[in-house]
Amino acid sequence: MELWTKRNDFENIQSIVLDKKPSIKWKQLTYNIFEVPSIKGDFMQRLAYAKKHFKKSKNVYVKFIEQIKCKNSQDLDVFLENIILLKGEGVIIKKGDLAYQEGRSSNILKVKKFYDAEGLVIGINYKKKNENNNKINKNKINKKMKSLKIKLPNNIIFNLGGGFSNIQRINHPKIGDIITYKYYGLTKYKKPKFASFLRIRKKE
C-alpha cells in the first residue's frame, strides 16, 4: 500500500506527510492498495476480497493499483519501458497463485532500470564518533566515510552515501577523483534519486 497524488510527485507527498501541522493538502492524497496481507488465498483472491469490502464501504480516498499479467520477458520489458516513460521507477513482479509471504522471497522481485553518470568528488563527510548514541562528540571524527560530496558537470552538488562496502568506507575515493554512480531518475531539484556508488574512474 502507498500514498499517492500523481506521478513524479515524491517531494510533495513527503512534505504533506511530514508537515507537523496536518493541512488541507492531505485531501490530495489517495491510499493505493496493491496487496492484502491479512487475507488467505492467492494474490487475486486477496485483492478481490478487499475490492468487495470497499464496494460496500465506499471511500473516495482508496484506490486499487491495476495489476497486469506479463506473458513473457519481452512483455515485461515493454511494460517496464512504458512505466519509465511515465516517470515511474520500476515494477514489482510476483507469482499470483501463492499465499502471502512475509519478508524477501524469490517469488516477488523488483524490476528497475537504472542510469549511470559520473561526478567529481569535492568533499568527504565522515561519521562522528558515537554517532549512533545519544551523546555525540562533534570534535572526534570516525575513520569511516559517511558520504561523498559530489559535483556534477551542471554544477549541481549532492551527497552520495549509498553503495559502499565497509572496506570502501575506510579506503574511500579521494577529493579530485571522478566516480561513477547509478541512480533512478532525478528529483525536482535535478539531483540523482536513490544514487549508489559503482566505481572510481581509472586514471588515464
Contacts in CASP RR format, 6 or more apart in sequence:
PFRMAT RR
TARGET T0000
AUTHOR 0000-0000-0000
METHOD contacts of the structure
MODEL  1
MELWTKRNDFENIQSIVLDKKPSIKWKQLTYNIFEVPSIKGDFMQRLAYA
KKHFKKSKNVYVKFIEQIKCKNSQDLDVFLENIILLKGEGVIIKKGDLAY
QEGRSSNILKVKKFYDAEGLVIGINYKKKNENNNKINKNKINKKMKSLKI
KLPNNIIFNLGGGFSNIQRINHPKIGDIITYKYYGLTKYKKPKFASFLRI
RKKE
1 31 0 8 1.000
1 32 0 8 1.000
1 33 0 8 1.000
1 34 0 8 1.000
1 35 0 8 1.000
2 31 0 8 1.000
2 32 0 8 1.000
2 34 0 8 1.000
3 13 0 8 1.000
3 17 0 8 1.000
3 29 0 8 1.000
3 30 0 8 1.000
3 31 0 8 1.000
3 32 0 8 1.000
4 13 0 8 1.000
4 29 0 8 1.000
4 30 0 8 1.000
4 31 0 8 1.000
4 32 0 8 1.000
4 63 0 8 1.000
5 12 0 8 1.000
5 13 0 8 1.000
5 28 0 8 1.000
5 29 0 8 1.000
5 30 0 8 1.000
7 86 0 8 1.000
7 87 0 8 1.000
7 88 0 8 1.000
8 87 0 8 1.000
8 88 0 8 1.000
8 188 0 8 1.000
10 187 0 8 1.000
10 193 0 8 1.000
11 187 0 8 1.000
11 188 0 8 1.000
12 28 0 8 1.000
13 29 0 8 1.000
16 23 0 8 1.000
16 25 0 8 1.000
16 26 0 8 1.000
16 28 0 8 1.000
16 29 0 8 1.000
19 25 0 8 1.000
29 61 0 8 1.000
30 61 0 8 1.000
30 62 0 8 1.000
30 63 0 8 1.000
31 61 0 8 1.000
31 62 0 8 1.000
31 63 0 8 1.000
32 63 0 8 1.000
32 64 0 8 1.000
32 65 0 8 1.000
33 47 0 8 1.000
33 50 0 8 1.000
33 62 0 8 1.000
33 63 0 8 1.000
33 64 0 8 1.000
33 65 0 8 1.000
34 64 0 8 1.000
34 65 0 8 1.000
34 67 0 8 1.000
34 92 0 8 1.000
35 43 0 8 1.000
35 46 0 8 1.000
35 47 0 8 1.000
35 100 0 8 1.000
36 46 0 8 1.000
36 47 0 8 1.000
36 49 0 8 1.000
36 50 0 8 1.000
36 100 0 8 1.000
37 46 0 8 1.000
37 100 0 8 1.000
37 102 0 8 1.000
39 45 0 8 1.000
39 46 0 8 1.000
39 49 0 8 1.000
39 50 0 8 1.000
39 100 0 8 1.000
40 46 0 8 1.000
40 99 0 8 1.000
41 99 0 8 1.000
41 100 0 8 1.000
42 96 0 8 1.000
42 97 0 8 1.000
42 98 0 8 1.000
42 99 0 8 1.000
43 67 0 8 1.000
43 94 0 8 1.000
43 95 0 8 1.000
43 96 0 8 1.000
43 97 0 8 1.000
43 98 0 8 1.000
43 100 0 8 1.000
44 67 0 8 1.000
44 96 0 8 1.000
46 100 0 8 1.000
47 64 0 8 1.000
47 67 0 8 1.000
50 64 0 8 1.000
51 64 0 8 1.000
54 62 0 8 1.000
68 79 0 8 1.000
70 76 0 8 1.000
70 79 0 8 1.000
70 93 0 8 1.000
76 91 0 8 1.000
76 93 0 8 1.000
76 111 0 8 1.000
79 91 0 8 1.000
80 90 0 8 1.000
80 91 0 8 1.000
80 111 0 8 1.000
80 113 0 8 1.000
81 113 0 8 1.000
83 89 0 8 1.000
83 90 0 8 1.000
83 91 0 8 1.000
84 90 0 8 1.000
84 113 0 8 1.000
89 112 0 8 1.000
89 184 0 8 1.000
89 185 0 8 1.000
89 193 0 8 1.000
89 194 0 8 1.000
90 110 0 8 1.000
90 111 0 8 1.000
90 112 0 8 1.000
90 113 0 8 1.000
90 184 0 8 1.000
91 110 0 8 1.000
91 111 0 8 1.000
92 108 0 8 1.000
92 109 0 8 1.000
92 110 0 8 1.000
92 111 0 8 1.000
93 108 0 8 1.000
93 109 0 8 1.000
93 111 0 8 1.000
94 107 0 8 1.000
94 108 0 8 1.000
94 109 0 8 1.000
95 107 0 8 1.000
95 108 0 8 1.000
98 107 0 8 1.000
101 107 0 8 1.000
101 108 0 8 1.000
112 184 0 8 1.000
114 182 0 8 1.000
114 183 0 8 1.000
114 184 0 8 1.000
115 182 0 8 1.000
115 183 0 8 1.000
115 184 0 8 1.000
115 185 0 8 1.000
116 180 0 8 1.000
116 181 0 8 1.000
116 182 0 8 1.000
116 183 0 8 1.000
116 198 0 8 1.000
117 152 0 8 1.000
117 180 0 8 1.000
117 181 0 8 1.000
117 183 0 8 1.000
117 192 0 8 1.000
118 178 0 8 1.000
118 179 0 8 1.000
118 180 0 8 1.000
118 181 0 8 1.000
118 201 0 8 1.000
119 150 0 8 1.000
119 151 0 8 1.000
119 152 0 8 1.000
119 153 0 8 1.000
119 178 0 8 1.000
119 179 0 8 1.000
119 180 0 8 1.000
119 181 0 8 1.000
120 150 0 8 1.000
120 151 0 8 1.000
120 152 0 8 1.000
120 176 0 8 1.000
120 177 0 8 1.000
120 178 0 8 1.000
121 148 0 8 1.000
121 149 0 8 1.000
121 150 0 8 1.000
121 173 0 8 1.000
121 174 0 8 1.000
121 175 0 8 1.000
121 176 0 8 1.000
121 177 0 8 1.000
121 178 0 8 1.000
121 179 0 8 1.000
122 149 0 8 1.000
122 150 0 8 1.000
122 151 0 8 1.000
122 157 0 8 1.000
122 175 0 8 1.000
122 176 0 8 1.000
123 148 0 8 1.000
123 149 0 8 1.000
123 175 0 8 1.000
124 145 0 8 1.000
124 148 0 8 1.000
124 149 0 8 1.000
124 172 0 8 1.000
124 174 0 8 1.000
124 175 0 8 1.000
125 145 0 8 1.000
125 146 0 8 1.000
125 147 0 8 1.000
125 148 0 8 1.000
125 149 0 8 1.000
125 159 0 8 1.000
126 141 0 8 1.000
126 142 0 8 1.000
126 143 0 8 1.000
126 144 0 8 1.000
126 145 0 8 1.000
126 146 0 8 1.000
127 141 0 8 1.000
127 142 0 8 1.000
127 144 0 8 1.000
127 145 0 8 1.000
127 146 0 8 1.000
128 136 0 8 1.000
128 137 0 8 1.000
128 138 0 8 1.000
128 140 0 8 1.000
128 141 0 8 1.000
128 142 0 8 1.000
129 136 0 8 1.000
129 137 0 8 1.000
129 140 0 8 1.000
129 141 0 8 1.000
129 142 0 8 1.000
130 136 0 8 1.000
130 137 0 8 1.000
130 140 0 8 1.000
131 142 0 8 1.000
143 170 0 8 1.000
144 166 0 8 1.000
144 169 0 8 1.000
144 170 0 8 1.000
145 164 0 8 1.000
145 169 0 8 1.000
145 170 0 8 1.000
145 172 0 8 1.000
146 161 0 8 1.000
146 169 0 8 1.000
147 159 0 8 1.000
147 160 0 8 1.000
147 161 0 8 1.000
147 162 0 8 1.000
148 159 0 8 1.000
148 160 0 8 1.000
148 161 0 8 1.000
148 172 0 8 1.000
148 173 0 8 1.000
148 179 0 8 1.000
148 197 0 8 1.000
149 157 0 8 1.000
149 158 0 8 1.000
149 159 0 8 1.000
149 160 0 8 1.000
150 157 0 8 1.000
150 158 0 8 1.000
150 159 0 8 1.000
150 160 0 8 1.000
150 179 0 8 1.000
150 181 0 8 1.000
151 157 0 8 1.000
152 158 0 8 1.000
154 190 0 8 1.000
156 189 0 8 1.000
156 190 0 8 1.000
156 191 0 8 1.000
158 191 0 8 1.000
158 192 0 8 1.000
158 195 0 8 1.000
160 179 0 8 1.000
160 181 0 8 1.000
160 195 0 8 1.000
160 196 0 8 1.000
160 197 0 8 1.000
161 195 0 8 1.000
161 197 0 8 1.000
162 195 0 8 1.000
162 196 0 8 1.000
162 197 0 8 1.000
163 196 0 8 1.000
163 197 0 8 1.000
164 172 0 8 1.000
164 197 0 8 1.000
168 197 0 8 1.000
173 179 0 8 1.000
173 200 0 8 1.000
177 200 0 8 1.000
177 201 0 8 1.000
178 200 0 8 1.000
178 201 0 8 1.000
179 197 0 8 1.000
179 198 0 8 1.000
179 199 0 8 1.000
179 200 0 8 1.000
179 201 0 8 1.000
180 198 0 8 1.000
180 199 0 8 1.000
180 200 0 8 1.000
180 201 0 8 1.000
181 192 0 8 1.000
181 195 0 8 1.000
181 196 0 8 1.000
181 197 0 8 1.000
181 198 0 8 1.000
182 195 0 8 1.000
182 196 0 8 1.000
182 198 0 8 1.000
183 192 0 8 1.000
183 193 0 8 1.000
183 194 0 8 1.000
183 195 0 8 1.000
183 196 0 8 1.000
184 193 0 8 1.000
184 194 0 8 1.000
185 192 0 8 1.000
185 193 0 8 1.000
185 194 0 8 1.000
186 192 0 8 1.000
186 193 0 8 1.000
187 193 0 8 1.000
END
